[in-house]
């Protein structure tokens, strides 16, 4: 007679596993040199730090873009001059 094949149970990702993988994917998005496997091996504190820094830098970038868009609409273009000075100081020129 033939052999009996027993199906393995389907492993579904639990909520916490899915959330961890999303965090890993976010690290990979901001830091493309990392693979999901690389990130999975990192300590949680390093993952948290990498994401905190990346999110902060992204927020600064968005803030600067808003300032750039708004600057020409300030009184007598004063915002453009202030923004130019700000970026000059930031770049140490």
Phi, psi and omega in degrees: 000162182285166179277151179266128180257126179253126180286141176281147178294145179284127180270115177262145178288130175286169182302315183292324178295318179296320179294320178297317181295326176294320176297317178300317180295324179294320176299316179297327178295312182283329182234082187297347178288345179266142171261168177302322180294320178299313183294322180299333180274349181284149174294151182302323181295327178289320178298315179299317180296314180301316180291321180298315181293316181297316180294321179296315179296322178295320178295319178297318179299315180294320178299314179298321178296319178297317178298319180297317181293321184280334187306314182295343183266006179278166182302121179053028178068019181301327180298326179295315179297315180296319180293320177299316178296319179301310182290328176296317180294318180298324183271000179058040178277000000 
